[in-house]
């Protein structure tokens, strides 16, 4: 039994819709601090084990990969063997940086992905 006609038409399908920032915040807070038991983790793992692609699905994947036409430039970009990084590039990759919002330190790429402008503690 549906109480809201607008929801009844969609049958609770969120496709094409987005949660508001307020709703995302509520969902985040409700899930924080939850610890799953080992039994629950094992049950989640069991649902994934043993899943295999059907032969039809494998054939579709193979066909799509064979249908790709790669230019020589694209092949060259995919082949990274023999590439040597300069000393300047190596220094950049080894650099340890610190997030000004939370104080965590780490490598350049990971820190820029998860911290600085994207940091959870940024106000």
N, C-alpha and C positions, 0 to 999 in steps of 0.2 A: 504494500500500500504506500503510495506516494503522497506526501503532504504538499509538495511544491510542484506545480505543473511545469515550471521551467526546467527543473531538475529531472522530472519524469520523462520529458522528451529526449533528454540527452542520455538517460540511463547511467548517470555518474561517470560519463566519459570526459576526461580532461583534455582530449586531443584538440590542439589549436588554442588552448587557453593557458594562461600563466598565473601562477600564484602571486599575490601581492607581496611586497616586501614585509609587511606586517605579518602576513600568514607564514612566510618563510622563517621569520624570526621566531614565531611561536613554535613552529615545527622543529627548528633547531634546538630551542630550549627544552622541548619535551623529550628529545632524544639524547641530550647531553647526559653523561654520567651513567648510561645504561651499560651494564656488563652482562654479556651472554654467558651462560653456563657452558661447560665443555660439551655436555649432551646436546644442547641447542646448536652449537657450532658443528658438531658431528652430523646432526640431522640436515643442516644447511649444506654441508659438504656432500652428503649422500645424494641429494637431489641433482647435483651436477655430475657425479661420477657415472661413467658408462654411457653418457650421451654421445651419440655418433651421428654424423651426417648420413642421410640416406644416399643411395646411389644416384638418385635423380639430382639431389642437391650437389653432390660431388661433380656430376657431369656439368651442371650449370656453372660452378666455380671454374672448372677447367676450361669451358668454352669462353668464359669472360676473360680469363687470363691469356688464352691463345689469341683472342680477338684484339688485344692491345697491340698497337703499333708504336714502337719506341724509336725515336729519332736517334742518330748517333750521339747528339749532345746529351739527350736524356740518359742514354746508356753510360756515357762518360761520367755524368753526375752521380749515377748510382754506384759506380765503381770507385771506392775510396782506397783501394790498395796502392801502396807506394806514396801516398800523400804524406808530406812532412810538415809539421807545424813550425812556424818561426819561433824564435826565442821569446819574442814579444807576445805572441799568441799563447805560448806555454805559460808565461807569467800571468796572463789574464785568467787562464783556466785554473791555476793554482791559487789565485788570490782568495783570501777569506774576507768576507764582508759582514757587517753587523747591521741588523734591522734597527732603525731608530725608534720604532714603535714598541717592539717587544723585547729587543735586546738579544735575540737569537743570532748565532753566527753560522756561516756555512759557505758553500761554493757559490760562485757568481750566478750561474743559470738557475739553480734551485731557489736561491734566495730571491731573485727577481721574479720568479714565478709565483711564489707563495707569500712573499713579504713586500716591504716597501709600499707601493700603492695598493696591493692586494691583502695586506696584513689584517688579520681578524681584530687586532687590538687598535687599529687605526681609528681615530675618532673624527 
